[in-house]
Amino acid sequence: GSQTMSRPPKHLSELPSLVRSWMLLHNGLLVGSGAVWLAENLDVMPRDFDVIIPPDQFHDACKLLTGLPVSINSFGGIKVAGQTSIDVWSMTLETFIKRCSGCIAVSAQPYHVVRW
C-alpha cells in the first residue's frame, strides 16, 4: 500500500541542488534509485538521480541547465554530467508508470511517496 509521511527525510537537503530545484519549483518527481534512497533514508547515496518533470513545465525547468554539461540520454531525456549524474525527462507520472521500469516516485512539494 502507499503511505504518506508527514515529514520529509533529512536527505531532502542532500539532494543535488538541481534536483531539489526541479522538485520544488517545477513539480519534478524523483524516480529510480534516488527515490528509494530518499524515501527509505538510505545511507549510501545513489550514483545518479532520475527526475521526471510534467511536459507543461519542462521548458522552464530546462532554463536551470544553462551553462551545464548536458547530453541527450535514452528515451530523449537530458543527462547532466557531474560527480553525480542527473537524468531528466519531460513526462507525466502516468506515462512513466506505463512505459518505464520502476515502482516509486517522490514529490517534494508537498512531500509524498507514491508506490505502485
PyMOL commands that set and color helices and strands:
alter all, ss='L'
color gray80, all
select helices_A, chain A and resi 10-14+17-25+32-39+55-65+74-76+93-99
alter helices_A, ss='H'
color red, helices_A
select strands_A, chain A and resi 29-31+48-53+70-72+78-80+85-90+104-108+111-115
alter strands_A, ss='S'
color yellow, strands_A
deselect
rebuild
show_as cartoon
